[in-house]
């Protein structure tokens, strides 16, 4: 049977990669963004804020495109 660098079989390696992380994340709870960049320097905080705003803008644009497509489909 094929083994990885840690000496695990393929199935055991897959199980480890898939469920160990999932199990750990379920223990710590959902991701939170409040105070997510606390302790970083000012430049990193500002970049994080810009990135977050860009993501929100992209989401708003996608919702608007879908809304316009729905309205265009209803007018036919």
NORWO-V492172 format. One record per helix or strand of 3 or more residues. SS is the DSSP state (helix for helix, strand for strand). FROM is the first residue (numbers start at 1). LEN is the number of residues. Records with the same first field share a line. If there is no record, write none. Layout:
SS: FROM-LEN / FROM-LEN
//
This chain:
helix: 10-19 / 42-34
//
